[in-house]
Amino acid sequence: MRLRDLKVGESATVVGYAEGNPGYRARLLAMGITKGSSLKVIKVAPLGDPVKVEVRGYCLSLRKAEADVLFVEGGS
């Protein structure tokens, strides 16, 4: 599943990245969102963009396009 599929309050672990724009992957890696990272969806804007997540003890806002790049598992 992708990060965009998670609901507010759900947690998951990053398992990979979609093929496509390498700029998004590089940006996510620079923010510390690496394979094996745990994250939690804190808030989703009314139109689904941006998505606020907590990862490694800090909060980040990700664009919908960036959230679409992340494959996660868990969703609890």
N, CA, C and O atoms as CSV, one atom per row, in Angstrom:
chain,resi,resn,atom,element,x,y,z
A,1,MET,N,N,0.840,-1.172,0.000
A,1,MET,CA,C,0.000,0.000,0.000
A,1,MET,C,C,0.886,1.236,0.000
A,1,MET,O,O,2.069,1.170,0.336
A,2,ARG,N,N,0.310,2.341,-0.374
A,2,ARG,CA,C,1.064,3.600,-0.391
A,2,ARG,C,C,0.689,4.445,0.822
A,2,ARG,O,O,-0.348,4.227,1.449
A,3,LEU,N,N,1.529,5.394,1.139
A,3,LEU,CA,C,1.277,6.273,2.275
A,3,LEU,C,C,-0.079,6.961,2.149
A,3,LEU,O,O,-0.761,7.155,3.155
A,4,ARG,N,N,-0.476,7.326,0.953
A,4,ARG,CA,C,-1.749,8.032,0.753
A,4,ARG,C,C,-2.951,7.195,1.190
A,4,ARG,O,O,-4.028,7.743,1.425
A,5,ASP,N,N,-2.781,5.863,1.302
A,5,ASP,CA,C,-3.877,4.974,1.681
A,5,ASP,C,C,-4.123,4.927,3.189
A,5,ASP,O,O,-5.155,4.423,3.631
A,6,LEU,N,N,-3.183,5.448,3.981
A,6,LEU,CA,C,-3.332,5.423,5.434
A,6,LEU,C,C,-4.306,6.499,5.894
A,6,LEU,O,O,-4.423,7.559,5.279
A,7,LYS,N,N,-4.996,6.207,6.980
A,7,LYS,CA,C,-5.924,7.153,7.600
A,7,LYS,C,C,-5.209,7.868,8.742
A,7,LYS,O,O,-4.165,7.418,9.215
A,8,VAL,N,N,-5.781,8.977,9.175
A,8,VAL,CA,C,-5.229,9.729,10.303
A,8,VAL,C,C,-5.154,8.814,11.524
A,8,VAL,O,O,-6.115,8.119,11.854
A,9,GLY,N,N,-3.998,8.826,12.189
A,9,GLY,CA,C,-3.780,8.011,13.372
A,9,GLY,C,C,-3.135,6.663,13.090
A,9,GLY,O,O,-2.680,5.998,14.020
A,10,GLU,N,N,-3.085,6.245,11.832
A,10,GLU,CA,C,-2.482,4.958,11.496
A,10,GLU,C,C,-0.964,5.078,11.375
A,10,GLU,O,O,-0.434,6.105,10.950
A,11,SER,N,N,-0.290,4.011,11.756
A,11,SER,CA,C,1.169,3.939,11.664
A,11,SER,C,C,1.561,2.851,10.682
A,11,SER,O,O,0.815,1.897,10.461
A,12,ALA,N,N,2.733,3.003,10.097
A,12,ALA,CA,C,3.226,2.018,9.134
A,12,ALA,C,C,4.741,2.124,9.043
A,12,ALA,O,O,5.351,3.042,9.591
A,13,THR,N,N,5.331,1.169,8.342
A,13,THR,CA,C,6.771,1.139,8.115
A,13,THR,C,C,7.038,1.287,6.625
A,13,THR,O,O,6.374,0.658,5.801
A,14,VAL,N,N,8.011,2.120,6.287
A,14,VAL,CA,C,8.383,2.331,4.885
A,14,VAL,C,C,9.079,1.074,4.373
A,14,VAL,O,O,10.031,0.587,4.983
A,15,VAL,N,N,8.588,0.552,3.235
A,15,VAL,CA,C,9.190,-0.657,2.658
A,15,VAL,C,C,9.800,-0.413,1.281
A,15,VAL,O,O,10.503,-1.278,0.760
A,16,GLY,N,N,9.543,0.751,0.685
A,16,GLY,CA,C,10.120,1.021,-0.625
A,16,GLY,C,C,9.597,2.299,-1.236
A,16,GLY,O,O,8.799,3.022,-0.642
A,17,TYR,N,N,10.071,2.556,-2.446
A,17,TYR,CA,C,9.726,3.773,-3.179
A,17,TYR,C,C,9.268,3.397,-4.581
A,17,TYR,O,O,9.793,2.461,-5.185
A,18,ALA,N,N,8.300,4.122,-5.087
A,18,ALA,CA,C,7.818,3.895,-6.451
A,18,ALA,C,C,8.845,4.412,-7.452
A,18,ALA,O,O,9.607,5.334,-7.163
A,19,GLU,N,N,8.849,3.806,-8.621
A,19,GLU,CA,C,9.690,4.303,-9.710
A,19,GLU,C,C,9.078,5.608,-10.213
A,19,GLU,O,O,7.875,5.832,-10.075
A,20,GLY,N,N,9.887,6.438,-10.777
A,20,GLY,CA,C,9.362,7.701,-11.301
A,20,GLY,C,C,10.328,8.827,-11.036
A,20,GLY,O,O,11.526,8.703,-11.290
A,21,ASN,N,N,9.817,9.912,-10.533
A,21,ASN,CA,C,10.602,11.117,-10.303
A,21,ASN,C,C,11.669,10.875,-9.230
A,21,ASN,O,O,11.333,10.739,-8.053
A,22,PRO,N,N,12.946,10.820,-9.614
A,22,PRO,CA,C,14.002,10.583,-8.635
A,22,PRO,C,C,14.170,11.748,-7.663
A,22,PRO,O,O,14.738,11.579,-6.584
A,23,GLY,N,N,13.685,12.912,-8.034
A,23,GLY,CA,C,13.760,14.068,-7.147
A,23,GLY,C,C,12.958,13.870,-5.872
A,23,GLY,O,O,13.391,14.272,-4.793
A,24,TYR,N,N,11.784,13.247,-5.995
A,24,TYR,CA,C,10.961,12.985,-4.812
A,24,TYR,C,C,11.671,12.017,-3.874
A,24,TYR,O,O,11.704,12.228,-2.661
A,25,ARG,N,N,12.236,10.958,-4.437
A,25,ARG,CA,C,12.933,9.970,-3.604
A,25,ARG,C,C,14.113,10.620,-2.881
A,25,ARG,O,O,14.315,10.391,-1.689
A,26,ALA,N,N,14.879,11.417,-3.591
A,26,ALA,CA,C,16.027,12.087,-2.979
A,26,ALA,C,C,15.577,13.013,-1.850
A,26,ALA,O,O,16.227,13.086,-0.807
A,27,ARG,N,N,14.479,13.712,-2.057
A,27,ARG,CA,C,13.963,14.626,-1.030
A,27,ARG,C,C,13.514,13.844,0.203
A,27,ARG,O,O,13.798,14.246,1.332
A,28,LEU,N,N,12.817,12.735,-0.008
A,28,LEU,CA,C,12.366,11.911,1.115
A,28,LEU,C,C,13.551,11.349,1.895
A,28,LEU,O,O,13.533,11.336,3.126
A,29,LEU,N,N,14.572,10.888,1.193
A,29,LEU,CA,C,15.770,10.375,1.858
A,29,LEU,C,C,16.459,11.474,2.656
A,29,LEU,O,O,16.938,11.226,3.763
A,30,ALA,N,N,16.513,12.676,2.110
A,30,ALA,CA,C,17.141,13.802,2.806
A,30,ALA,C,C,16.384,14.164,4.084
A,30,ALA,O,O,16.976,14.663,5.041
A,31,MET,N,N,15.075,13.911,4.094
A,31,MET,CA,C,14.261,14.198,5.280
A,31,MET,C,C,14.307,13.055,6.292
A,31,MET,O,O,13.690,13.154,7.352
A,32,GLY,N,N,15.023,11.975,5.988
A,32,GLY,CA,C,15.152,10.861,6.911
A,32,GLY,C,C,14.111,9.778,6.746
A,32,GLY,O,O,13.996,8.896,7.597
A,33,ILE,N,N,13.345,9.827,5.657
A,33,ILE,CA,C,12.335,8.798,5.406
A,33,ILE,C,C,12.990,7.704,4.570
A,33,ILE,O,O,12.959,7.729,3.340
A,34,THR,N,N,13.582,6.745,5.276
A,34,THR,CA,C,14.318,5.660,4.634
A,34,THR,C,C,13.568,4.341,4.828
A,34,THR,O,O,12.651,4.260,5.644
A,35,LYS,N,N,13.958,3.314,4.078
A,35,LYS,CA,C,13.346,1.991,4.263
A,35,LYS,C,C,13.510,1.568,5.715
A,35,LYS,O,O,14.587,1.705,6.297
A,36,GLY,N,N,12.443,1.060,6.285
A,36,GLY,CA,C,12.467,0.631,7.678
A,36,GLY,C,C,12.021,1.696,8.657
A,36,GLY,O,O,11.801,1.398,9.831
A,37,SER,N,N,11.883,2.938,8.199
A,37,SER,CA,C,11.423,4.020,9.074
A,37,SER,C,C,9.953,3.829,9.419
A,37,SER,O,O,9.139,3.479,8.564
A,38,SER,N,N,9.630,4.063,10.684
A,38,SER,CA,C,8.230,4.043,11.105
A,38,SER,C,C,7.676,5.446,10.984
A,38,SER,O,O,8.354,6.427,11.292
A,39,LEU,N,N,6.434,5.531,10.531
A,39,LEU,CA,C,5.793,6.839,10.456
A,39,LEU,C,C,4.339,6.728,10.854
A,39,LEU,O,O,3.744,5.651,10.817
A,40,LYS,N,N,3.776,7.866,11.236
A,40,LYS,CA,C,2.376,7.934,11.661
A,40,LYS,C,C,1.730,9.124,10.982
A,40,LYS,O,O,2.306,10.212,10.946
A,41,VAL,N,N,0.537,8.923,10.443
A,41,VAL,CA,C,-0.199,10.016,9.809
A,41,VAL,C,C,-0.863,10.835,10.913
A,41,VAL,O,O,-1.672,10.316,11.682
A,42,ILE,N,N,-0.515,12.111,10.983
A,42,ILE,CA,C,-1.039,13.008,12.006
A,42,ILE,C,C,-2.272,13.752,11.504
A,42,ILE,O,O,-3.260,13.891,12.226
A,43,LYS,N,N,-2.209,14.225,10.273
A,43,LYS,CA,C,-3.299,15.035,9.738
A,43,LYS,C,C,-3.260,14.996,8.216
A,43,LYS,O,O,-2.190,14.899,7.616
A,44,VAL,N,N,-4.430,15.073,7.601
A,44,VAL,CA,C,-4.535,15.177,6.148
A,44,VAL,C,C,-5.387,16.401,5.853
A,44,VAL,O,O,-6.478,16.546,6.404
A,45,ALA,N,N,-4.901,17.278,4.994
A,45,ALA,CA,C,-5.649,18.479,4.626
A,45,ALA,C,C,-6.964,18.081,3.949
A,45,ALA,O,O,-7.071,16.979,3.411
A,46,PRO,N,N,-7.953,18.959,3.971
A,46,PRO,CA,C,-9.273,18.636,3.416
A,46,PRO,C,C,-9.260,18.089,1.988
A,46,PRO,O,O,-10.059,17.210,1.666
A,47,LEU,N,N,-8.393,18.576,1.147
A,47,LEU,CA,C,-8.332,18.088,-0.228
A,47,LEU,C,C,-7.255,17.015,-0.419
A,47,LEU,O,O,-6.942,16.636,-1.547
A,48,GLY,N,N,-6.688,16.528,0.701
A,48,GLY,CA,C,-5.700,15.456,0.636
A,48,GLY,C,C,-4.278,15.912,0.391
A,48,GLY,O,O,-3.392,15.083,0.186
A,49,ASP,N,N,-4.043,17.201,0.407
A,49,ASP,CA,C,-2.701,17.725,0.117
A,49,ASP,C,C,-2.466,18.986,0.936
A,49,ASP,O,O,-3.165,19.973,0.708
A,50,PRO,N,N,-1.532,19.013,1.868
A,50,PRO,CA,C,-0.498,18.029,2.177
A,50,PRO,C,C,-0.957,17.013,3.229
A,50,PRO,O,O,-2.065,17.080,3.761
A,51,VAL,N,N,-0.049,16.072,3.499
A,51,VAL,CA,C,-0.238,15.058,4.531
A,51,VAL,C,C,0.824,15.316,5.596
A,51,VAL,O,O,2.013,15.395,5.288
A,52,LYS,N,N,0.389,15.447,6.850
A,52,LYS,CA,C,1.333,15.667,7.946
A,52,LYS,C,C,1.633,14.321,8.591
A,52,LYS,O,O,0.723,13.613,9.022
A,53,VAL,N,N,2.925,13.971,8.655
A,53,VAL,CA,C,3.345,12.698,9.241
A,53,VAL,C,C,4.393,12.935,10.321
A,53,VAL,O,O,5.114,13.933,10.304
A,54,GLU,N,N,4.461,12.000,11.254
A,54,GLU,CA,C,5.514,12.009,12.265
A,54,GLU,C,C,6.480,10.886,11.928
A,54,GLU,O,O,6.078,9.735,11.761
A,55,VAL,N,N,7.755,11.231,11.831
A,55,VAL,CA,C,8.795,10.247,11.532
A,55,VAL,C,C,10.053,10.622,12.309
A,55,VAL,O,O,10.465,11.781,12.314
A,56,ARG,N,N,10.655,9.638,12.961
A,56,ARG,CA,C,11.882,9.841,13.744
A,56,ARG,C,C,11.737,10.945,14.790
A,56,ARG,O,O,12.701,11.648,15.094
A,57,GLY,N,N,10.526,11.096,15.340
A,57,GLY,CA,C,10.303,12.060,16.411
A,57,GLY,C,C,10.007,13.480,15.973
A,57,GLY,O,O,9.878,14.362,16.822
A,58,TYR,N,N,9.895,13.729,14.691
A,58,TYR,CA,C,9.534,15.071,14.241
A,58,TYR,C,C,8.436,14.989,13.192
A,58,TYR,O,O,8.199,13.936,12.599
A,59,CYS,N,N,7.767,16.122,12.972
A,59,CYS,CA,C,6.639,16.169,12.039
A,59,CYS,C,C,7.061,16.778,10.710
A,59,CYS,O,O,7.832,17.737,10.660
A,60,LEU,N,N,6.538,16.197,9.637
A,60,LEU,CA,C,6.805,16.674,8.281
A,60,LEU,C,C,5.492,16.812,7.530
A,60,LEU,O,O,4.542,16.070,7.781
A,61,SER,N,N,5.444,17.747,6.626
A,61,SER,CA,C,4.315,17.851,5.704
A,61,SER,C,C,4.791,17.402,4.335
A,61,SER,O,O,5.762,17.933,3.797
A,62,LEU,N,N,4.103,16.422,3.781
A,62,LEU,CA,C,4.459,15.884,2.470
A,62,LEU,C,C,3.379,16.222,1.461
A,62,LEU,O,O,2.186,16.152,1.757
A,63,ARG,N,N,3.811,16.587,0.281
A,63,ARG,CA,C,2.859,16.795,-0.809
A,63,ARG,C,C,2.243,15.459,-1.184
A,63,ARG,O,O,2.811,14.398,-0.923
A,64,LYS,N,N,1.081,15.529,-1.797
A,64,LYS,CA,C,0.393,14.310,-2.230
A,64,LYS,C,C,1.288,13.495,-3.168
A,64,LYS,O,O,1.326,12.268,-3.078
A,65,ALA,N,N,2.002,14.170,-4.062
A,65,ALA,CA,C,2.888,13.475,-5.005
A,65,ALA,C,C,4.011,12.748,-4.272
A,65,ALA,O,O,4.418,11.663,-4.687
A,66,GLU,N,N,4.518,13.334,-3.184
A,66,GLU,CA,C,5.571,12.679,-2.402
A,66,GLU,C,C,5.006,11.482,-1.636
A,66,GLU,O,O,5.657,10.443,-1.533
A,67,ALA,N,N,3.801,11.633,-1.105
A,67,ALA,CA,C,3.156,10.532,-0.384
A,67,ALA,C,C,2.871,9.359,-1.320
A,67,ALA,O,O,2.886,8.205,-0.892
A,68,ASP,N,N,2.615,9.647,-2.584
A,68,ASP,CA,C,2.346,8.591,-3.563
A,68,ASP,C,C,3.587,7.767,-3.886
A,68,ASP,O,O,3.469,6.645,-4.376
A,69,VAL,N,N,4.771,8.304,-3.620
A,69,VAL,CA,C,6.027,7.614,-3.925
A,69,VAL,C,C,6.349,6.549,-2.875
A,69,VAL,O,O,7.077,5.598,-3.161
A,70,LEU,N,N,5.811,6.704,-1.661
A,70,LEU,CA,C,6.167,5.823,-0.552
A,70,LEU,C,C,5.284,4.586,-0.458
A,70,LEU,O,O,4.060,4.688,-0.380
A,71,PHE,N,N,5.920,3.417,-0.467
A,71,PHE,CA,C,5.221,2.164,-0.191
A,71,PHE,C,C,5.424,1.839,1.285
A,71,PHE,O,O,6.546,1.885,1.789
A,72,VAL,N,N,4.337,1.512,1.970
A,72,VAL,CA,C,4.394,1.211,3.398
A,72,VAL,C,C,3.658,-0.099,3.670
A,72,VAL,O,O,2.877,-0.580,2.849
A,73,GLU,N,N,3.931,-0.659,4.848
A,73,GLU,CA,C,3.140,-1.809,5.298
A,73,GLU,C,C,2.848,-1.618,6.774
A,73,GLU,O,O,3.614,-0.983,7.499
A,74,GLY,N,N,1.771,-2.156,7.188
A,74,GLY,CA,C,1.337,-2.005,8.573
A,74,GLY,C,C,-0.072,-1.461,8.600
A,74,GLY,O,O,-1.042,-2.218,8.564
A,75,GLY,N,N,-0.182,-0.161,8.662
A,75,GLY,CA,C,-1.481,0.490,8.628
A,75,GLY,C,C,-2.341,0.218,9.840
A,75,GLY,O,O,-3.538,-0.046,9.725
A,76,SER,N,N,-1.708,0.285,11.022
A,76,SER,CA,C,-2.496,0.068,12.239
A,76,SER,C,C,-2.465,1.275,13.135
A,76,SER,O,O,-3.075,1.266,14.204
